Amino acid sequence: MAKVYLDTNYFIDAVERKIKQNLFLLLGDHFIYTSTLSYHIFFYTSKIKVPNEKVKGIREETQIVDFTKEVLEKALSGPTQDLEDNIHLHSAAEAECDYFLTLDKKLLSMKFFGKTRIISNL
């Protein structure tokens, strides 16, 4: 079983755009990680109020990587010019994830961040 980190775009797709069943079935044997930042962005952009049963169900299926001072300090140094992307990359590294799932073409072009392989699907 692998540790798989979901970038915010992948996380929102899994929750909102009805790929949840397919994605979570596909990743069922793996440990799924995301950042607290993904939840914040999802609630803010989708104007979701709490409590929310759909998100509660997703929360039970994912491991959360805390957004710590250390992650922020590393993210402020790179590797990209996009702070949010850096936070996610360093969060995946912090959790020692094997894969980083994203739809972001700039991140996909990196191929790896440390030991974490950056891909668009498993």
Backbone torsions as a table, in degrees:
resi	resn	phi	psi	omega
1	MET	NA	137.0	-178.2
2	ALA	-103.4	159.8	170.9
3	LYS	-95.5	122.3	-175.1
4	VAL	-121.0	121.4	179.7
5	TYR	-96.8	132.1	177.2
6	LEU	-100.1	118.9	171.4
7	ASP	-63.7	161.2	-177.3
8	THR	-55.7	-41.5	-178.7
9	ASN	-62.7	-38.5	177.8
10	TYR	-70.3	-40.8	179.2
11	PHE	-60.5	-48.1	-180.0
12	ILE	-63.8	-41.4	176.3
13	ASP	-58.7	-42.1	-178.4
14	ALA	-63.9	-36.5	-177.1
15	VAL	-85.5	-46.1	-168.5
16	GLU	-95.4	-37.4	-165.9
17	ARG	-101.7	28.1	171.9
18	LYS	60.9	20.0	170.9
19	ILE	-95.6	2.8	-177.4
20	LYS	-51.3	-52.6	-176.6
21	GLN	-59.9	-46.8	-179.7
22	ASN	-65.7	-45.3	-177.7
23	LEU	-65.2	-48.2	-177.3
24	PHE	-72.5	-26.0	171.7
25	LEU	-68.5	-45.0	179.1
26	LEU	-60.8	-40.9	-176.6
27	LEU	-92.6	6.7	-173.7
28	GLY	-51.9	-34.8	-179.7
29	ASP	-87.4	-2.7	-176.7
30	HIS	-107.9	162.1	173.6
31	PHE	-88.5	126.3	-176.1
32	ILE	-103.9	128.5	-179.1
33	TYR	-121.5	151.1	169.0
34	THR	-156.0	173.7	-178.0
35	SER	-97.2	155.0	171.1
36	THR	-57.7	-29.1	179.0
37	LEU	-59.8	-37.1	179.2
38	SER	-63.0	-40.8	177.4
39	TYR	-63.5	-44.5	179.4
40	HIS	-59.7	-49.5	-178.9
41	ILE	-61.8	-43.5	179.9
42	PHE	-61.2	-49.0	180.0
43	PHE	-62.6	-42.1	-177.7
44	TYR	-67.2	-50.2	-175.8
45	THR	-71.2	-30.0	-179.2
46	SER	-94.5	-0.5	-179.8
47	LYS	53.8	45.2	-178.7
48	ILE	-86.5	139.6	176.7
49	LYS	-100.0	153.4	177.1
50	VAL	-104.3	148.8	-3.2
51	PRO	-74.7	159.3	179.7
52	ASN	-138.0	116.8	-175.4
53	GLU	-65.7	-37.8	-179.7
54	LYS	-61.4	-45.1	-179.3
55	VAL	-70.4	-34.4	177.3
56	LYS	-59.8	-40.8	177.7
57	GLY	-63.3	-42.0	177.6
58	ILE	-65.4	-41.5	-178.7
59	ARG	-58.4	-36.7	-179.9
60	GLU	-69.6	-18.4	-178.6
61	GLU	-98.6	-2.9	-176.0
62	THR	-123.3	153.6	171.5
63	GLN	-96.3	138.5	-177.5
64	ILE	-103.6	130.2	173.9
65	VAL	-96.0	121.3	-178.0
66	ASP	-65.9	142.5	175.0
67	PHE	-89.3	96.0	-173.8
68	THR	-101.3	169.5	175.4
69	LYS	-59.3	-39.0	-178.8
70	GLU	-66.3	-41.9	177.4
71	VAL	-62.6	-43.9	178.8
72	LEU	-61.0	-45.5	-179.7
73	GLU	-58.3	-44.1	178.4
74	LYS	-66.2	-41.7	-178.1
75	ALA	-64.6	-32.2	179.1
76	LEU	-68.3	-15.1	179.1
77	SER	-97.7	-6.1	179.9
78	GLY	125.1	-170.6	23.1
79	PRO	-91.8	-10.7	-179.2
80	THR	-108.6	179.3	176.5
81	GLN	-89.7	-0.9	-177.8
82	ASP	-103.1	112.6	-176.2
83	LEU	-59.5	-44.4	-179.2
84	GLU	-59.4	-45.9	177.6
85	ASP	-58.8	-43.2	-179.9
86	ASN	-63.1	-40.1	178.3
87	ILE	-60.6	-44.3	180.0
88	HIS	-66.5	-43.0	179.7
89	LEU	-61.3	-45.9	-179.4
90	HIS	-70.9	-30.3	175.3
91	SER	-65.4	-43.2	178.1
92	ALA	-63.2	-40.7	178.1
93	ALA	-66.1	-41.0	178.8
94	GLU	-58.3	-39.7	-179.4
95	ALA	-84.9	-0.1	-179.3
96	GLU	56.3	45.8	-179.7
97	CYS	-73.8	146.9	178.2
98	ASP	-81.7	-36.4	-176.3
99	TYR	-131.0	148.1	176.5
100	PHE	-123.2	107.4	-179.0
101	LEU	-89.0	126.7	-179.2
102	THR	-151.1	160.0	172.8
103	LEU	-108.8	1.2	-177.2
104	ASP	-76.5	114.9	-175.9
105	LYS	-63.2	-35.0	178.9
106	LYS	-64.8	-42.9	178.7
107	LEU	-69.0	-39.6	178.7
108	LEU	-59.9	-33.7	-179.6
109	SER	-67.7	-19.7	177.8
110	MET	-71.5	-30.0	179.2
111	LYS	70.0	-42.7	178.7
112	PHE	-142.1	150.8	165.6
113	PHE	-130.6	106.1	-172.4
114	GLY	63.0	-126.0	-179.2
115	LYS	-91.8	-3.8	-175.7
116	THR	-88.6	123.3	179.0
117	ARG	-83.4	129.2	-178.7
118	ILE	-97.4	119.2	-175.4
119	ILE	-140.6	166.6	177.7
120	SER	-100.5	-14.7	174.4
121	ASN	-163.2	160.7	179.7
122	LEU	-89.4	NA	NA
